[in-house]
């Protein structure tokens, strides 16, 4: 009887405990993936994530085939697919790696119960986190709500285990795909058709396990040293850009953690750069901790007082924001980077999110949805937790009254305007002194740079000072004096 491995957000061969356990069993291995958009509460993937998933599945299939196994693809409610596989293949066991969103956990519990009652061994493993949500607690045994004590308590539980090697050979099993209802990858219809908006994504990313390895290697060689200071500069290339690989599990946090430790030990970067990078991995862990203990994180304000916040409704401004047409260059550059490449630098994510929430006074969930649809790393935990962090409604959030000034942020973190020039080419020739505030330049300076505000580039859709006062006024409505 074969052993089945259910792939989900762990699309890799190396450091994959479910796959390693199946291989160690000595039985033949049947690997499968289910695109489930129907089970209760499951959030459908956004367009950019689907694009990534398509390529991640293609490369996983190739890697599995090279090792001797295959990847079966299905669509539909996971519980039904698993039942079909169980009756057709009569496996001895089904293994998978755990997920932490409420809908996913619920499906997994049902599947586990179904399999057990049919006498099939079902076992799950941790492949996605350094510290699973229930292993880190306050002294009183409660979930954590503040990052610094969370991270301290997590670290105190011990070093993350070393990663497992990829299996060299996998004993596959010939199966009748047709009778199982297995689909071809194209039948999952994950790629955009018309219009094909994915050209920029194709030019930017290699969404495979080997692409992840290469990205990690080049980050450790070129980005880790100086990461602490460089990570805030969107005009530089200091961050790892591993987020989509971590999101889809093409690299594990344990692999990243240990590779970074090793690089620092070899003298490739000082300890404080390493610690800063590891703390960012810690924010990912913290986000999962929050999601697990607060399953509605993407929809409900963590702090209920924000339920009464007087959000505006303004679809024209929401659209201008999403298209990068606000008239604030750093904001527009960020949103255009997102649209063109499926990714945005963290500093600019904070600036653009703050702008939507505080300058435009639009509900953070509008931004969360847009990022969910357009990011290749759209993550159920990090996206929701980060949006709530910026909104001030989250756990351990930035206070609402801290309002990013998009001009000063641009001048500080993109001093020459290189980032703006790259993603907002119509401002490419504006002198550095005005590239973050073109409206402040004299008409002849703008004319020389080929810019006509309101024509070639938008005039600001809100006035910064006015918007700032309006945001603070709105906050007073939910803050008793
Ligand atoms: P690096 O700086 O190289 O960090 C390494 C890894 O640590 C990242 O790949 C990521 O997995 C993790 N990480 C870093 N910063 C954070 C953070 N603040 N919170 C959680 N994890 C972090 N990250 C996502 O992975 N998916 C999202 O959907 C997402 N949405 C965000 C929305 C907003 C409004 C904001 C402000 C941040 C969001 N982030 C999200 C967090 C962060 O911006 C990205 O993880 C980071 O920019 C990814 O780039 P990197 O891989 O080069 O990061």
Boltz pocket constraint, residues with backbone or C-beta under 6 A from the ligand:
constraints:
  - pocket:
      binder: B
      contacts: [[A, 231], [A, 238], [A, 239], [A, 240], [A, 241], [A, 242], [A, 243], [A, 244], [A, 246], [A, 247], [A, 277], [A, 280], [A, 281], [A, 282], [A, 283], [A, 284], [A, 285], [A, 287], [A, 344], [A, 345], [A, 346], [A, 347], [A, 349], [A, 350], [A, 353], [A, 371], [A, 375], [A, 377], [A, 378], [A, 379], [A, 380], [A, 382], [A, 383], [A, 384], [A, 386], [A, 387], [A, 390]]
      max_distance: 6.0
